[in-house]
Every structure is written in structure tokens, then in C-alpha cells.
Amino acid sequence: MTTSPETPDRGEEQPEPGWSVLLTRRVAAEVRYWREQRGISALQLAKKTAELGYQLPRSVLANLENNRRDTVTVAELLILAAALDVPPVLLIAPVGRESDIEMLPTTRTAPWHVRGWIHGAVEPNYPGFSPTMWQQSRRAITLYDIHRLLVREHQQIQRRIQQLADQEHLVVDEITSDDLRLSRGPLAEFLTELAYSFDRLRTHRGLIKAEGFRLPDLPPSISAAMKETAPSGRHRQASKDDQDDRLLPPLVYQELIASRPDLGGDEPDRESRD
């Protein structure tokens, strides 16, 4: 284990700086690098931190950049990253600027891997590392990442539906049953996939809730629909009581239920029929 060295007496040989001191110097070097990239002075940077609500005086920045400080706090790291408009992780892991860095006192690796470790995306490799505990602890990150992908997928389908409707000079919220019959091809296919996508998102949010995590926010359009619909499922039988089951606009969903046998009853999926 390394510790920050004590200030040496005069005439005493100064020991090599420990890992924590080197980490602070790396942060300091990155602060200077990004400050110069932004074309601002230390005084201007100090003013920006004050505007953000946590002032770092120019003297503090000068001491940091000139290696006269052996520590940098988490608060200082975050306020500097914000003032420089830089992801905080880049002040610790200078991706693209160094080939490898000391991630821990006994572990060197590429900055890209350090960045992944901090983000919870890349398994590290240090003495005593437990992959099982690592995966268990990053469960929320995994669930939230999947949720983000499902939301993005849903939005992409929505955009595709809008594009197809525009091509046929239709207004999605005003589609009639006759319009839908005329669009039995790609538009109907994407509307079906939208219903499946909605169910996947709802199911995943149920899993997040069951794990005891807070549910991520949804875009307004999806949030409104989530409150007005219930799971339909690929094999769910529609009934007269399913008023809350219809993905808006209701008439579109009614037509899909009536015209697509693979959305109801016990009929097999199209894939299994082909």
C-alpha cells in the first residue's frame, strides 16, 4: 500500500511520489491541457467555477497545475470538469493522450480501460478482483442501459411510422380503418412492431421495479402512453373489455387486432408458420 509522503526535512532526499500524488498530478495536467484547449486563463477558469457555485481561487488552480498540491477532492474534480465542459472521467483517464496509466497502485492499463471501469462497462483486472460481486454491483447500470436501448428502439419505430404516414399523406393520430387497410404493408408492420416494443419496455420497467430500483424517466410521449395502456403481448386474445389495452391511436390498434391473426388467440407466430 502506498501513502502520500511526508514533507521531507531540508537536506533529506525526497522520496518518489506515491500513487495518490501521481493521480493528482495527472488530474492537474489534464486541467491545464483542457484549459489551454479552451483558450482561457487560470483566472477565467476560477471565475467559471464561481459561476457554477463552488469557487476555486486562482491560487488554488496555480498550486494544482504546478504540482504544489498533493490532493484534489471529488468536489474539485467535478467543478473543474464542469467549468471546462469536459466529462469528469477524462480528467482521471486521459483517453487518447497516454498509452497506459496507473489505475491503482499495483495496476497499470490503458486509459480507455480505466474509463470503462469507472463507467461500470469494463471488468478491471486487479489483485483480488471478484467478477461475481462486480456483476452484482453493476446490476442497476445494466438495467438502465437496456432501458435506454429499448426507449431508443421505440422512438426509432415511432419515427419510421411517421415517415411512412407522411409518404401516404396520413396523420398518425387521425388514421382511419380504411387508411390502415390501404397501408397493409410496411406501415401496418411497423405499427405491430410498435406494440411489441411497448410491451418489451413495459416488461423491462417491471423488472427494474422488482429489483427495487427507481424507474428511469420516460420521454413525454411514451410516458403518456404507458399510463393509458396495458400489456398486449404477442399471443394475447383481444376482448371487448380491453379498452385500456389499445396503443394510441385506438382505431389503429383495433384494426391490427382484427386483421393480424398473430396478435391474438392461439395461432402460432408468423415465423413458425413460414
C-alpha positions in Angstrom: 0.0 0.0 0.0 1.3 3.4 -0.9 0.8 6.6 1.1 1.4 10.2 0.3 4.9 11.0 1.5 5.5 13.4 4.4 7.2 16.7 3.6 10.9 15.9 3.8 13.3 17.8 6.1 15.9 20.0 4.4 18.8 18.0 3.1 16.8 14.8 3.1 16.3 13.1 -0.2 12.7 13.4 -1.4 11.0 10.1 -1.9 9.3 9.1 -5.1 5.7 10.4 -5.1 3.1 7.8 -4.3 0.1 6.7 -6.4 -2.4 9.2 -5.0 0.1 12.1 -5.6 0.7 10.9 -9.2 -3.1 10.7 -9.7 -3.5 14.3 -8.5 -0.7 15.3 -10.9 -2.5 13.6 -13.8 -5.7 15.4 -13.0 -3.7 18.7 -12.8 -2.0 18.0 -16.2 -5.4 17.4 -17.7 -6.9 20.5 -16.2 -4.1 22.6 -17.7 -4.4 20.8 -21.1 -8.2 21.4 -21.3 -7.8 25.0 -20.0 -5.4 25.7 -22.8 -7.6 23.9 -25.3 -10.4 26.2 -24.3 -8.1 29.2 -24.6 -8.9 30.5 -21.1 -6.6 31.7 -18.3 -6.5 30.3 -14.8 -8.3 33.4 -13.6 -11.1 32.9 -16.1 -11.3 29.3 -15.0 -11.6 30.4 -11.4 -14.4 32.7 -12.3 -16.3 29.9 -14.1 -16.1 27.7 -11.0 -17.5 30.6 -9.0 -20.4 30.9 -11.5 -21.1 27.2 -11.0 -21.4 27.7 -7.3 -18.2 26.3 -5.9 -15.3 28.8 -6.4 -11.7 27.6 -6.7 -9.5 30.6 -6.3 -6.8 31.3 -8.9 -4.1 30.5 -6.3 -5.6 27.0 -5.8 -5.6 26.4 -9.5 -2.0 27.6 -9.8 -0.9 25.3 -7.0 -2.7 22.4 -8.6 -1.3 22.9 -12.1 2.3 23.5 -10.7 2.2 20.3 -8.6 2.2 22.2 -5.3 -0.9 20.3 -4.2 -0.8 16.6 -3.4 -4.6 16.1 -3.4 -7.7 17.0 -5.3 -11.2 16.4 -3.9 -14.1 14.9 -5.7 -15.9 18.2 -5.5 -12.9 20.0 -7.1 -12.7 17.4 -9.8 -16.4 17.7 -10.7 -16.5 21.5 -10.6 -13.3 21.7 -12.8 -14.8 19.3 -15.3 -18.0 21.3 -15.5 -16.1 24.6 -15.8 -14.0 23.2 -18.6 -17.0 21.4 -20.3 -15.2 18.1 -20.1 -16.5 14.7 -19.0 -15.1 14.2 -15.5 -13.7 10.8 -16.4 -11.3 12.4 -18.9 -9.6 14.3 -16.0 -8.8 10.9 -14.5 -8.4 8.7 -17.6 -6.9 10.8 -20.5 -8.2 8.7 -23.3 -6.1 9.1 -26.5 -3.4 11.1 -24.7 -1.4 8.3 -22.9 -0.8 4.6 -23.7 -1.2 3.4 -20.2 -1.7 4.9 -16.7 -1.6 3.6 -13.1 -5.2 2.7 -12.4 -4.4 1.5 -8.9 -1.1 1.3 -7.1 -0.4 -2.1 -8.4 -2.3 -2.0 -11.7 -1.4 -0.2 -15.0 -3.7 -0.3 -18.0 -4.9 1.8 -20.9 -6.9 5.0 -20.1 -9.7 3.6 -22.3 -10.0 0.6 -19.9 -9.9 2.9 -16.9 -12.7 4.9 -18.4 -14.7 1.7 -18.9 -14.0 0.6 -15.3 -15.2 4.0 -13.9 -18.3 3.7 -16.1 -19.0 0.2 -15.0 -18.7 -1.1 -18.5 -15.4 -2.9 -18.5 -14.2 -5.5 -16.0 -10.9 -4.5 -14.4 -8.0 -6.8 -13.5 -6.5 -6.1 -10.1 -5.5 -8.5 -7.3 -8.5 -10.0 -5.6 -11.0 -8.9 -8.2 -14.3 -10.7 -8.0 -16.3 -10.9 -11.2 -19.4 -12.2 -9.4 -19.5 -9.2 -7.0 -18.7 -6.9 -9.8 -21.6 -8.0 -11.9 -23.9 -8.0 -8.9 -23.0 -4.4 -8.0 -23.5 -3.1 -11.6 -27.0 -4.6 -11.9 -28.6 -1.2 -11.9 -26.3 0.1 -14.6 -27.1 -3.0 -16.8 -30.9 -2.5 -16.3 -30.7 1.2 -17.1 -28.6 0.7 -20.2 -31.1 -1.8 -21.5 -33.9 0.6 -20.7 -32.2 3.3 -22.7 -31.8 1.0 -25.7 -35.5 0.0 -25.5 -36.6 3.6 -25.4 -34.4 4.4 -28.3 -35.8 1.5 -30.3 -39.3 2.6 -29.6 -38.6 6.1 -30.7 -37.0 4.9 -33.9 -40.1 2.8 -34.7 -42.3 5.9 -34.0 -40.2 8.0 -36.4 -40.4 5.3 -39.1 -44.2 5.2 -38.7 -44.3 9.0 -39.0 -42.2 8.8 -42.2 -44.4 6.2 -43.8 -47.5 8.1 -42.8 -46.1 11.3 -44.3 -45.3 9.4 -47.6 -49.0 8.4 -47.8 -50.2 11.8 -46.7 -51.7 10.5 -43.4 -51.8 12.0 -40.0 -50.9 9.2 -37.5 -53.3 10.4 -34.8 -56.1 10.6 -37.4 -55.6 7.3 -39.2 -58.9 5.6 -40.1 -59.6 2.0 -40.6 -59.7 2.5 -44.4 -56.3 4.2 -44.3 -54.9 1.2 -42.4 -56.3 -1.3 -44.9 -54.7 0.6 -47.7 -51.4 0.5 -45.8 -51.4 -3.2 -45.1 -47.7 -3.3 -45.9 -44.8 -1.5 -44.2 -47.0 0.8 -42.1 -49.0 -2.0 -40.6 -45.8 -4.0 -39.9 -44.2 -1.1 -38.1 -47.4 -0.4 -36.1 -47.4 -4.1 -35.0 -43.7 -3.8 -34.0 -44.5 -0.6 -32.1 -47.0 -2.6 -29.9 -44.4 -5.3 -29.3 -41.8 -2.7 -28.5 -44.1 -1.1 -26.0 -44.6 -4.5 -24.3 -40.9 -5.1 -24.1 -40.4 -1.7 -22.5 -43.2 -2.2 -20.0 -41.9 -5.7 -19.1 -38.4 -4.3 -18.5 -39.6 -1.5 -16.4 -41.4 -4.1 -14.3 -38.1 -5.9 -13.8 -36.4 -2.7 -12.7 -39.2 -2.1 -10.2 -39.0 -5.6 -8.9 -35.3 -5.2 -8.3 -36.1 -2.3 -6.0 -34.5 0.4 -8.2 -36.1 3.8 -9.2 -37.8 3.7 -12.6 -36.0 5.8 -15.2 -37.8 8.8 -16.6 -39.5 8.4 -20.0 -40.0 10.8 -22.9 -43.3 12.5 -22.5 -44.9 10.7 -25.5 -44.0 7.3 -24.2 -44.9 8.2 -20.6 -48.4 9.3 -21.6 -49.0 6.1 -23.5 -47.6 4.0 -20.6 -50.3 5.3 -18.3 -53.1 4.6 -20.8 -52.2 1.1 -22.0 -51.6 -2.3 -20.5 -49.5 -5.2 -21.9 -51.0 -6.8 -25.0 -48.4 -9.5 -25.7 -47.8 -11.3 -28.9 -50.4 -14.0 -28.1 -52.9 -12.1 -26.1 -56.5 -12.5 -27.1 -58.3 -9.2 -27.5 -61.8 -8.8 -25.9 -64.5 -6.2 -25.6 -63.2 -5.3 -22.1 -59.7 -4.4 -23.4 -60.4 -0.7 -23.7 -57.1 0.1 -21.8 -55.1 -2.3 -24.0 -55.1 -0.2 -27.1 -52.0 1.6 -28.2 -52.9 5.1 -29.3 -54.5 5.9 -31.6 -57.2 3.3 -30.6 -58.6 2.8 -34.1 -55.2 1.7 -35.4 -54.8 -0.9 -32.7 -58.3 -2.2 -33.2 -57.6 -2.8 -36.9 -54.3 -4.6 -36.0 -56.1 -6.9 -33.6 -58.8 -7.6 -36.2 -56.5 -8.1 -39.2 -53.4 -9.7 -37.8 -54.0 -13.3 -36.6 -50.5 -13.5 -35.0 -51.6 -10.8 -32.5 -54.4 -12.8 -30.9 -55.6 -16.3 -30.0 -53.6 -19.4 -30.0 -52.3 -19.1 -33.6 -48.6 -19.6 -34.0 -46.2 -16.7 -34.8 -45.6 -15.9 -38.5 -42.0 -17.1 -38.0 -43.2 -20.6 -37.0 -45.8 -20.7 -39.9 -43.2 -19.9 -42.6 
